[in-house]
Amino acid sequence: MSNIIKASILFLLLGSTAWAAEIRGTVLKVIKAENQIVLKTERGEETLLTTKETKGLENAKEGARVLVTFSEKDGQPKISEIAPEN
C-alpha cells in the first residue's frame, strides 16, 4: 500500500486535527515537477510533498541525510521543513 494512502487513512482516523511529525532519512529522489521528495527511512521508502511554504528545500539533495517535519494537509503528507541531519 502506498505511503500516501497509509497517511491518508491515518488522517481519516484522526479526523481533521492538525498534527506534525518528524522523519529521518536519506533523500533518494527529488521530483520537482510533482513537488515530491522520496526518502529512504527505517520503514522503507516514503514519498512526501513540498509546497511554496516548505523551508530548507536546498537541503533536499539526492543522497543527503535529512530530518523532515511534515503535517497532514488536504489528506496528504506535506513538508514544512527539511533540515540536514548531523
Buried (B, 14 or more C-beta within 10 A) or exposed (E): EEBBEEBBEEBEEEEEEEEEEEBEBBBBEBEEEEBBBBBBBEEEEBBBBBEEEBEBBEBBEEEBBBBBBBBBBEEBBBBBBBBEEE
